[in-house]
Structures are given as structure tokens and as C-alpha cells.
Amino acid sequence: MDINGFLIAFVAVIPSGITGFLFWLLEKKIEKRNKLEDERREKLQAKADALEKARQKNELLTIQAVGASIMLGEATARAVQRIPDAHCNGDMEAALSYAAKIKHDQRDFLYTAGVTGIYGEVGA
């Protein structure tokens, strides 16, 4: 091979080498951007998970507070009923009956929701 053939071959290789290098740089830039995007997504997901966990804890505490309030109301009503001088009309019995009904409805709902959450929808 003479010098002219070598120069022609060398000149033919240079553009493809430059193109390959530029594509390699572009690929590295895309990988870096994807890595940053993945890290950002992971942080957002972790934050969303923490918020969901806090919301669930708040929901549980609210349900427990409602149960405690009903229990306190029932205990107070029963104590007042035992006072000889307290003239309780039918409102006290109606309130006790309503509180018991709501307590049982809530309990049934939570049982159903728990079983559905564990096993999925019945008949699905």
C-alpha cells in the first residue's frame, strides 16, 4: 500500500471515529439524565409512601377516637341512668340505642373492609 492509499484510508476512518465519539458522548449524557430522573422518581415515591403511611395512621387514630367517644358516652349515659334523682326521658335510651347501632355498623364496615383488603372483592 502506498502513501496515497494510506491517506485515503486514514481520511475515511476519521469521520466515523468522530461520529462514534460524539454518539458515545451523547449516550453518556442520556444515561446521566436517566439516572437523575430515576433518583428524583425514587425520592418522590418515598415521600408519597410516607404521606400515605401518615394518612393511614391518622385514619386509624380517628377511628379509635370515635370508638372511645362512643364508649365514654355510653358509660356516662348508664351512670346517669343509675342516679335515682335523674329523670331520664326516652332520649337517653334512644341515644344509647343509636350509639350502639352506629358502633356496630362501624365495626361491621371495618371487618368487611379488612377482609376485602386481605382477600380482594368477594366473587371477583
N, C-alpha and C positions, 0 to 999 in steps of 0.2 A: 504494500500500500504506500502510495507516495504522500507527500505533504498535503497536496490538494485534497485527496480523498480523506485524509485525517481531519483537515479543517472543516470539510463539509459535514463529516460525521459529528464532529465536536459541536458545530453550529446547530445541527439538527437536535442534539441532545439538550442543549442549554434551555430552550423554551419549555420543553417538557419537564425539565428539572425545576425550573422556576414555577411552573404551574403546579407541580406536585407539592413544592414547598408552600405555596400560597394556600392550596387546599388543606394542607396539614395545619397551617396557622388558623384557618377558618374552622376546622374541625375542633381544635383545642379551645377556641373561643366559644363555640357552641356547647362543648362539654362543660366548660366553666359556668356558662349561663344556666344550663340544665341543673348542675349541682346546686347553684344558689337558689334556683326555683324550688328544687326538692327540699332544701333546708327550710325555706320560707313556708312551704306547704306543711312540713312536719311541725314547725312552731305553731302555725295556725291551728292544726289539728289538735295539738297538745292543749292549746288554750281552749278550744271548743270542748274537748273532753273534760277539762277542769270545770268549765262553766256548767256542763251537763251534770257532772257529779254534784256540784254545789246546788243546782236546781233540784235534783233528786233528794238530797239531804234536807233541803228546805221543805219540800213536799212531805217527806216523812215526818218532820217535826211539826208541821201544820196539822197533819192527821192525828198525831199523838196529842197535840194541844186540844183539838176538838174533842177527842175521847176523854181527856182529863176534865175538860169543862163540863161535858155531859155527866160524868161521874160525880163531880162536885155538885152540880145542880141537883142530881138525884138524891145525893146524900143530904143536902140541905133541905130539900122538899120532904124527905122522910123524917128528918129530925123535927121540922116544923109540924108535921102531922102528929107527932107524938106529944106535943105540948098541949096540955089539957085546955088551957085558956085560948089557944089559937083556933079560931073558927075558920077552917079551910073550906072554901066552897068547891064546887066541881072543877074550878080552874086548875087547882093543884093536881088533881087526878088526871085531868086532860093533858096537862103539861108533862107529867110523868109518863103517861102513855105515849105521847108524841115523841118525847126524848128517847124512850125505849125503841120505838119504831124506827126512828132515824138512825140510832146506834146500830140496830140490826141490819138496816138497809145498807149502811156504810160498810159494815163487816162483810155482808154478802157480796157487795160490789168488789171490795178489796180481795176477797177469796177468789172470785171469778177472774179478776184481772191478773192475780198472781198465777193461777193455773193456766190461763190463756198465755201469759208471758213465758211460762216454762214450756208448755207443750204446743202452743200455737192454737189457732182457732179450731174449735170442735167441729168435725165434719168437713174440714177444709182439705 
